[in-house]
Amino acid sequence: MFLRKKMNKIKNTEETQNETRNRHGTWLSLRALAWQSRFLVLLVSIFLYFHITCLYPKGNSGLPAEYILSFYPDARSAAIAGAATSQGGSVSSIYYNPAGLASNFYNELSFFYTPLFYGTKYTHIGYAYPLAQKETVAASIGVLSTGDIEKTNSIGETLYDFSSQESVFNLAYSAQMGEKTDGGINVKFLSQSIDDYSAHAFSCDLGLFSVKDDTKYGAVVKNVIPMKLGEDKLPLSLRLGLTQRIYDKLFLSGDVAFEDILQKTVNKWFLGSEYNYKIYFLRAGINYKEITCGVGIADEKFSLDYAVSFHSLDITHRFSVTLRFGVEPTEAEKHAVKILEENKLKIEEEEKRLSQKKSELEKDIAVFNVEKEKVEKLMTSDAKLKEEWKKIQHEKQQIIYDLENARKKQQLLQMLAEVQRHFDKKEYQDAIAILNKVLEIDNQNEQGIILLKKIQDATSTTAAREKYVKAAELYEQGKFTDAIFKADEALKIEPEYRQAQILIRKSKAQNYISQKRYQDAKYELVEAIKINPDDAELLELLKRIQTTLDVMEER
């Protein structure tokens, strides 16, 4: 009966299960036209209010330390006139709103330089380092310096030349505080030196940053610690910002600042816009003191930006370069890698255990064969011995059955591991071929079904693309109805496929044109242009149809 005990141990063996997590991206949807209108009205109202307050100031010609704390940290923010409290996602957030650093996923190094008025120049260098997902530290230094200044005595004699320099060093930390809200703190150290005079001070800023759908919000309280820089006291200030996606690639930003709120509150306003086309950026802005504009080029590795400001004193040019060295993996990605490694170890351990069980079973079979030979020699016509022989035969069949099951289980584990390797390398056809064999052996295999679903999800986009390409070929051949059916097949695979939606509209329009149903054709083209306003072919075709309609009306 020792054979039966061996097989019971095998039946009680626990089976391992693998779980993997997928990251799902979401596409930002366009906001409703009514919301966009409210946002524009808000920005215009802010502009008019603060424009009036700046035209009729209350004796506010300047604030303490404004010479060093009011400069731009990079050419991008300079091009949008400093409306960057709600921008986030870059090292320049250390200056405007430290909470925006948490949404930066890169090791980012920024260099900024601008020549100012009368030989003065300003330089800013910043570095941001992500500790983990939604957690970043950053540091920067800004230096405002002048050239040599001639010092004279009371009778006008030149004594010697001296220089003036003001600098600020920032050290910031930002992390996620809620589901859609980040917080941040920036500690800044200021110094000033003019000839043989010098002064030092420090203070800090506290900020909040939040994203909801197509809108970003920012708020920062600056100079929370009331410190003096020489005879000047750093003013407590509040700054609020809002950024709205108007269209797919067009953003509008607005900031309002209430400076020295405990004393004589100075109100300032900032408005900016940015348009993105591929890696190119076009920017413009206006604030309480100047008009700005600029351009930029950016990808995952670097950004190169330029801005020009039209100030009442002079025109200034600003240049900045930002380098990105890598992206910190998210906690979800780290967890997925950890699970994959654990599952691989479990598979290896299970293979070793099954191999050991196989060896034990082979030994048991060898012993069984020996016992069988003994039984065969001793077997007689006695009914009792015949009954015992039947039991032994049954145990033999059970052992063979269990051994076959163990072999099949080991084979399935090896095949599933091979499927996982092909999937990780994106070799989907090879993975599907092996999966089909797995499901032929065990059509209820849970892990195999999960892997098949993952592969189908990964390949659906490719299938939709192939349908679209065929539909586009039919369109070019003038087979518009066939193109509609083929593009519809692509949409059934991927309902949000915008190019397929546009192609269906164009094909319908062509059919209507051939039937001289120009109003229907115009309607289809207008709907297609709503999907992609930049499609030159759609615009040209709509223009031709409108011309035809105008001619028909004149007749």
C-alpha positions as a printed Julia matrix, in Angstrom:
555×3 Matrix{Float64}:
   0.0     0.0     0.0
   3.04    2.32    0.06
   2.35    3.11   -3.62
  -1.1     4.49   -2.79
   0.4     6.76   -0.1
   2.94    8.11   -2.57
   0.22    9.02   -5.06
  -1.94   10.71   -2.38
   0.97   13.07   -1.66
   1.08   14.03   -5.33
  -2.67   14.72   -5.41
  -2.36   17.11   -2.42
   0.35   19.27   -4.1
  -0.63   22.97   -4.37
  -0.62   24.61   -7.82
   1.01   28.02   -8.33
  -0.81   30.88  -10.02
   0.75   33.86  -11.87
  -0.64   37.34  -11.91
   0.61   40.29  -14.02
  -0.62   43.85  -14.11
  -1.11   46.0   -17.21
  -0.85   49.79  -17.28
  -3.73   51.4   -19.06
  -3.34   54.89  -20.53
  -6.17   57.2   -20.88
  -6.72   59.83  -23.53
  -7.64   63.34  -22.37
 -11.07   64.34  -23.73
 -11.8    67.86  -25.05
 -13.71   70.1   -22.64
 -17.14   71.38  -23.61
 -17.38   74.64  -25.52
 -19.35   76.26  -22.69
 -16.52   75.58  -20.21
 -13.94   76.98  -22.64
 -16.0    80.15  -22.97
 -16.2    80.57  -19.19
 -12.44   80.14  -18.92
 -11.78   82.8   -21.58
 -14.19   85.22  -19.9
 -12.38   84.65  -16.6
  -8.97   85.38  -18.1
 -10.2    88.52  -19.87
 -11.8    89.77  -16.63
  -8.57   89.19  -14.71
  -6.62   90.99  -17.44
  -8.88   94.06  -17.38
  -8.98   94.31  -13.6
  -5.25   94.07  -13.03
  -4.47   96.2   -16.09
  -6.46   99.02  -14.48
  -4.73   98.57  -11.11
  -1.33   98.74  -12.82
  -2.3   101.88  -14.79
  -3.26  103.61  -11.54
  -0.79  102.22   -8.93
  -0.78  103.17   -5.28
   2.85  104.17   -5.06
   4.15  100.66   -5.69
   7.3   101.17   -7.73
   9.03   98.07   -6.42
   9.27   95.48   -3.65
  12.18   94.26   -1.48
  14.44   91.7    -3.23
  12.28   91.99   -6.38
  15.47   92.41   -8.43
  16.38   88.74   -7.91
  12.98   87.07   -7.21
  11.1    88.39  -10.28
  13.27   86.95  -13.08
  12.25   83.97  -15.23
  14.05   80.63  -14.58
  13.9    79.48  -18.21
  13.02   80.68  -21.72
   9.8    78.62  -21.86
   8.19   80.42  -18.91
   9.58   83.72  -20.19
   7.82   83.19  -23.54
   4.43   82.79  -21.79
   5.07   85.91  -19.68
   5.58   83.98  -16.43
   2.07   82.41  -16.32
   3.53   79.14  -15.01
   2.18   78.59  -11.47
  -0.09   75.81  -12.81
   2.3    74.37  -15.43
   4.24   71.75  -13.44
   6.29   68.84  -14.76
   9.68   70.56  -15.13
  12.62   71.81  -13.05
  11.41   75.43  -13.48
   8.59   74.61  -11.02
  11.13   75.13   -8.23
  10.77   78.86   -8.94
   7.03   79.21   -9.62
   5.41   76.43   -7.59
   7.48   73.67   -5.9
   4.41   71.38   -5.85
   4.66   71.06   -9.66
   7.94   69.12   -9.31
   6.1    65.93   -8.27
   4.75   65.44  -11.81
   8.28   65.46  -13.27
   9.46   61.93  -14.17
  12.93   62.81  -15.5
  16.36   63.55  -14.1
  16.37   67.07  -15.5
  19.19   69.63  -15.77
  18.39   73.18  -16.96
  20.69   76.03  -18.09
  19.28   79.54  -18.61
  20.99   82.77  -19.65
  19.76   86.24  -20.55
  21.58   89.53  -21.17
  19.59   92.37  -19.59
  19.83   96.16  -19.64
  23.08   98.15  -19.49
  25.46   95.19  -19.26
  23.49   93.33  -16.59
  23.03   89.57  -17.05
  21.06   86.83  -15.31
  21.98   83.12  -15.17
  19.92   80.25  -13.71
  20.9    76.58  -13.34
  18.49   73.95  -11.95
  18.43   70.18  -11.4
  15.49   67.89  -10.52
  15.78   64.26   -9.38
  12.73   61.94   -9.0
  13.05   59.79   -5.85
  10.01   57.7    -6.83
   6.69   58.11   -8.6
   5.19   61.5    -7.62
   8.15   62.35   -5.35
  10.95   64.69   -6.48
  13.77   66.78   -5.02
  15.34   69.72   -6.85
  17.95   72.44   -6.46
  18.75   75.6    -8.41
  20.81   78.76   -8.3
  20.11   82.12   -9.94
  22.7    84.89  -10.22
  22.12   88.52  -11.26
  25.38   90.38  -11.89
  26.57   93.66  -13.35
  29.78   94.66  -15.04
  32.4    96.9   -13.47
  31.08  100.1   -11.9
  33.34  103.11  -11.42
  33.55  104.44   -7.85
  34.43  108.14   -7.41
  34.96  110.45   -4.46
  33.13  113.68   -3.64
  35.18  115.68   -6.13
  34.67  113.25   -9.0
  38.01  111.43   -8.87
  37.96  107.74   -9.85
  38.94  105.51   -6.93
  38.45  101.99   -8.3
  35.96   99.71  -10.08
  33.55   97.48   -8.19
  30.75   95.08   -9.14
  27.32   94.13   -7.83
  25.91   90.62   -7.53
  22.67   89.17   -6.17
  22.01   85.43   -5.99
  19.37   83.0    -4.77
  19.84   79.27   -4.03
  16.74   77.04   -3.95
  16.31   73.58   -2.43
  12.86   71.99   -2.95
  10.91   68.8    -2.21
   7.56   67.76   -3.72
   5.32   64.72   -3.25
   1.77   63.51   -3.83
  -0.68   64.51   -1.08
  -3.96   63.17   -2.48
  -5.34   61.29   -5.48
  -5.01   64.35   -7.77
  -3.14   66.84   -5.56
   0.6    67.39   -5.01
   2.31   69.54   -2.4
   5.77   71.09   -2.26
   8.16   73.22   -0.24
  11.07   75.35   -1.44
  13.74   76.72    0.92
  15.67   79.62   -0.62
  18.84   81.38    0.46
  19.43   84.93   -0.81
  22.64   86.95   -0.82
  23.55   90.45   -1.98
  26.94   92.1    -2.4
  27.73   95.61   -3.63
  31.33   96.77   -3.29
  32.22   96.12    0.37
  28.59   95.7     1.48
  26.89   92.29    1.75
  23.68   90.85    3.19
  22.13   87.39    3.49
  18.67   85.96    4.22
  16.58   82.85    3.77
  12.88   82.05    3.47
  10.61   79.37    2.03
   7.65   78.87   -0.33
   4.72   76.43    0.07
   2.72   75.26   -2.93
  -0.18   73.06   -4.11
  -0.7    71.6    -7.6
  -3.73   69.7    -8.93
  -4.9    68.25  -12.26
  -8.53   67.54  -13.18
  -9.34   66.43  -16.72
  -8.07   69.19  -19.06
  -7.48   71.75  -16.31
  -4.47   72.29  -14.04
  -4.52   74.41  -10.89
  -1.67   75.92   -8.89
  -1.34   77.95   -5.7
   1.79   79.08   -3.87
   2.51   81.2    -0.8
   5.94   82.81   -1.11
   8.27   84.05    1.64
   6.36   82.26    4.41
   9.21   83.02    6.84
   9.42   86.83    7.32
  13.16   87.51    7.01
  15.18   90.61    6.16
  17.78   91.03    3.43
  19.8    93.92    4.8
  17.26   96.68    5.44
  14.63   95.02    3.21
  12.01   92.59    4.54
  10.99   89.82    2.12
   7.25   90.34    1.37
   4.66   87.62    2.02
   2.96   86.91   -1.34
   0.16   84.73   -2.73
   0.08   83.52   -6.35
  -2.73   81.58   -8.06
  -2.61   79.93  -11.48
  -4.89   78.1   -13.93
  -4.01   76.25  -17.16
  -6.73   75.05  -19.57
  -6.47   72.83  -22.65
  -8.56   74.71  -25.24
  -7.97   72.36  -28.17
  -5.93   69.22  -28.6
  -2.57   71.01  -28.64
  -3.4    74.54  -27.5
  -3.11   75.63  -23.86
  -3.95   78.93  -22.16
  -2.49   79.88  -18.77
  -3.27   82.69  -16.37
  -1.67   83.8   -13.08
  -2.62   86.44  -10.53
  -0.19   87.55   -7.83
  -0.92   89.41   -4.6
   2.44   90.59   -3.3
   3.22   92.05    0.14
  -0.29   91.07    1.27
   0.34   92.09    4.9
   1.26   95.67    3.98
   0.34   97.47    0.75
  -0.73   94.52   -1.48
   0.58   94.88   -5.03
  -1.56   93.13   -7.68
   0.07   91.64  -10.77
  -1.27   89.58  -13.67
   0.23   87.17  -16.2
  -1.32   85.58  -19.33
   0.29   83.09  -21.69
  -0.45   80.51  -24.38
   1.41   77.58  -25.91
   0.78   75.61  -29.12
   2.49   72.28  -29.77
   3.08   70.6   -33.15
   5.09   67.38  -32.89
   8.39   68.46  -31.23
   7.92   72.17  -31.99
   6.37   74.76  -29.68
   5.07   78.28  -30.35
   4.44   80.55  -27.34
   3.21   84.07  -26.56
   2.25   86.03  -23.47
   1.61   89.38  -21.82
   1.85   90.56  -18.24
   1.75   93.75  -16.21
   5.13   94.94  -17.52
   5.9    93.44  -20.94
   4.84   91.48  -24.03
   6.63   88.2   -24.75
   6.84   85.44  -27.34
   9.11   82.52  -28.17
   9.7    79.14  -29.75
  11.03   75.79  -28.56
  12.06   72.3   -29.58
  11.62   69.39  -27.15
  11.69   65.61  -27.0
  12.3    63.04  -24.27
  16.03   63.83  -24.07
  16.31   67.62  -24.3
  14.58   70.97  -24.73
  15.93   74.04  -26.51
  13.95   77.25  -25.92
  14.16   80.9   -26.93
  12.11   83.9   -25.78
  12.05   87.6   -26.57
  10.52   90.27  -24.3
   9.39   93.72  -25.38
   9.92   95.87  -22.29
   9.55   99.65  -22.05
  13.31   99.88  -21.38
  14.62   97.52  -24.04
  14.13   94.28  -25.97
  15.69   91.28  -24.2
  16.52   87.83  -25.52
  16.5    84.69  -23.39
  17.94   81.24  -24.06
  17.67   77.96  -22.12
  18.68   74.34  -22.6
  17.2    71.46  -20.61
  18.68   67.95  -20.58
  16.84   64.83  -19.42
  18.81   61.78  -18.37
  16.16   59.16  -17.77
  12.78   58.4   -16.31
  12.2    56.81  -12.91
  10.03   53.66  -13.16
   6.69   53.88  -11.41
   5.83   51.8    -8.34
   3.36   49.81  -10.46
   6.13   48.97  -12.96
   8.49   47.96  -10.13
   5.75   45.79   -8.62
   5.02   44.14  -11.99
   8.73   43.31  -12.46
   8.89   41.91   -8.92
   5.84   39.68   -9.54
   7.35   38.44  -12.83
  10.63   37.52  -11.1
   8.75   35.77   -8.26
   6.67   33.79  -10.78
   9.79   32.7   -12.66
  11.33   31.48   -9.39
   8.12   29.61   -8.55
   8.13   27.93  -11.98
  11.76   26.87  -11.53
  11.03   25.51   -8.04
   7.96   23.64   -9.34
  10.03   22.12  -12.15
  12.63   20.92   -9.62
   9.93   19.5    -7.36
   8.22   17.69  -10.25
  11.56   16.33  -11.42
  12.2    14.99   -7.93
   8.72   13.44   -7.81
   9.32   11.89  -11.19
  12.52   10.25   -9.92
  10.69    8.95   -6.85
   7.89    7.56   -9.0
  10.37    5.86  -11.31
  11.96    4.21   -8.28
   8.52    3.17   -7.07
   7.73    1.69  -10.47
  11.01   -0.22  -10.4
  10.11   -1.6    -6.96
   6.65   -2.37   -8.26
   8.07   -4.33  -11.16
  10.19   -6.34   -8.75
   7.15   -7.04   -6.62
   5.22   -7.91   -9.73
   7.76  -10.53  -10.7
   7.54  -12.02   -7.23
   3.77  -12.08   -7.39
   3.79  -13.68  -10.82
   6.02  -16.47   -9.53
   3.84  -17.06   -6.47
   0.5   -16.65   -8.19
  -1.63  -19.76   -8.07
  -5.22  -20.65   -8.77
  -6.11  -19.51   -5.29
  -8.99  -17.01   -5.49
  -7.44  -14.87   -2.75
  -4.2   -14.45   -4.68
  -6.14  -13.55   -7.83
  -8.01  -10.82   -5.97
  -4.73   -9.39   -4.65
  -3.36   -9.42   -8.17
  -6.31   -7.34   -9.38
  -5.61   -4.77   -6.67
  -1.98   -4.56   -7.68
  -2.96   -4.07  -11.32
  -5.32   -1.26  -10.31
  -2.58    0.45   -8.3
  -0.28    0.13  -11.29
  -2.78    1.87  -13.57
  -3.26    4.58  -10.97
   0.49    5.17  -10.75
   0.78    5.35  -14.53
  -2.14    7.78  -14.65
  -0.66   10.02  -11.94
   2.75    9.91  -13.59
   1.23   10.97  -16.89
  -0.58   13.84  -15.16
   2.67   14.96  -13.53
   4.45   14.83  -16.89
   1.65   16.81  -18.55
   1.72   19.43  -15.77
   5.48   19.84  -16.11
   5.13   20.16  -19.9
   2.43   22.84  -19.51
   4.57   24.84  -17.08
   7.5    24.78  -19.5
   5.27   25.82  -22.42
   3.69   28.68  -20.42
   7.13   29.92  -19.42
   8.1    29.92  -23.13
   4.89   31.85  -23.97
   5.78   34.45  -21.31
   9.26   34.87  -22.78
   7.87   35.41  -26.3
   5.28   37.86  -24.92
   7.97   39.88  -23.1
   9.87   40.11  -26.43
   6.62   41.07  -28.27
   6.89   37.91  -30.43
   3.11   37.48  -30.42
   2.78   34.96  -33.28
   5.23   32.55  -31.61
   3.45   33.04  -28.29
   0.01   32.31  -29.85
   1.32   29.17  -31.59
   2.53   27.73  -28.27
  -0.65   28.87  -26.46
  -2.82   26.98  -28.95
  -0.91   23.8   -28.09
  -1.36   24.51  -24.37
  -5.13   24.94  -24.77
  -5.34   21.78  -26.88
  -3.86   19.89  -23.92
  -5.9    21.76  -21.28
  -8.61   24.07  -22.65
  -9.46   25.29  -19.12
  -5.91   26.37  -18.25
  -6.45   29.66  -16.41
  -2.96   31.09  -16.96
  -3.1    30.26  -20.67
  -6.47   32.02  -21.05
  -5.11   35.14  -19.29
  -2.02   35.24  -21.53
  -4.18   34.79  -24.66
  -6.34   37.78  -23.62
  -3.21   39.92  -23.09
  -1.85   38.98  -26.53
  -5.2    39.73  -28.21
  -5.27   43.16  -26.52
  -1.69   43.86  -27.66
  -2.37   42.89  -31.31
  -5.79   44.56  -31.75
  -4.23   47.95  -32.53
  -2.1    46.4   -35.3
  -5.18   44.72  -36.82
  -7.1    47.97  -36.81
  -4.19   49.7   -38.54
  -4.11   47.06  -41.3
  -7.86   47.51  -41.93
  -7.38   51.28  -42.13
  -4.49   51.02  -44.61
  -6.66   48.8   -46.87
  -9.52   51.29  -46.58
  -7.18   54.15  -47.53
  -6.06   52.2   -50.62
  -9.69   51.68  -51.66
 -10.33   55.41  -51.19
  -7.38   56.31  -53.41
  -8.76   53.9   -56.06
 -12.09   55.73  -55.96
 -13.9    52.78  -54.36
 -15.52   54.94  -51.7
 -18.28   52.56  -50.59
 -15.78   49.71  -50.15
 -13.53   52.1   -48.24
 -16.42   52.89  -45.86
 -17.0    49.19  -45.09
 -13.28   48.51  -44.59
 -12.77   51.56  -42.32
 -15.84   50.49  -40.33
 -14.13   47.13  -39.72
 -11.17   49.05  -38.23
 -13.54   50.97  -35.93
 -15.12   47.74  -34.72
 -11.65   46.7   -33.55
 -10.67   50.13  -32.19
 -13.73   52.44  -31.79
 -11.61   55.55  -31.03
  -9.56   55.28  -34.27
  -9.78   58.92  -35.43
  -8.19   58.39  -38.87
 -10.77   55.69  -39.67
 -13.58   58.04  -38.56
 -12.25   60.77  -40.87
 -11.88   58.34  -43.81
 -15.53   57.25  -43.47
 -16.65   60.89  -43.52
 -14.49   61.65  -46.59
 -15.75   58.57  -48.45
 -19.38   59.47  -47.75
 -18.68   63.01  -48.94
 -17.2    61.68  -52.2
 -20.27   59.51  -52.78
 -22.54   62.52  -52.17
 -20.48   64.63  -54.59
 -20.88   62.01  -57.29
 -24.66   62.15  -56.62
 -24.52   66.01  -56.63
 -25.81   66.05  -53.06
 -23.44   68.88  -52.13
 -25.11   69.89  -48.87
 -24.81   66.31  -47.56
 -21.18   66.21  -48.7
 -20.5    69.51  -46.94
 -22.01   68.16  -43.71
 -19.75   65.06  -43.77
 -16.64   67.19  -44.39
 -17.48   69.6   -41.57
 -17.86   66.65  -39.19
 -14.49   65.27  -40.35
 -12.79   68.65  -39.84
 -14.12   68.71  -36.27
 -12.07   65.55  -35.69
  -8.9    66.98  -37.29
  -9.0    70.74  -37.99
  -5.48   70.62  -39.49
  -6.28   68.22  -42.38
  -5.4    70.24  -45.5
  -7.16   67.79  -47.86
 -10.44   68.14  -45.96
 -10.2    71.93  -45.95
  -9.48   72.06  -49.7
 -12.35   69.67  -50.52
 -14.75   71.68  -48.33
 -13.65   74.87  -50.07
 -14.41   73.35  -53.49
 -17.87   72.18  -52.39
 -18.67   75.56  -50.87
 -17.66   77.23  -54.14
 -19.98   74.87  -56.03
 -22.84   75.66  -53.63
 -22.23   79.4   -54.0
 -22.36   79.11  -57.8
 -25.58   77.1   -57.61
 -27.18   79.74  -55.36
 -26.23   82.54  -57.77
 -27.99   80.68  -60.59
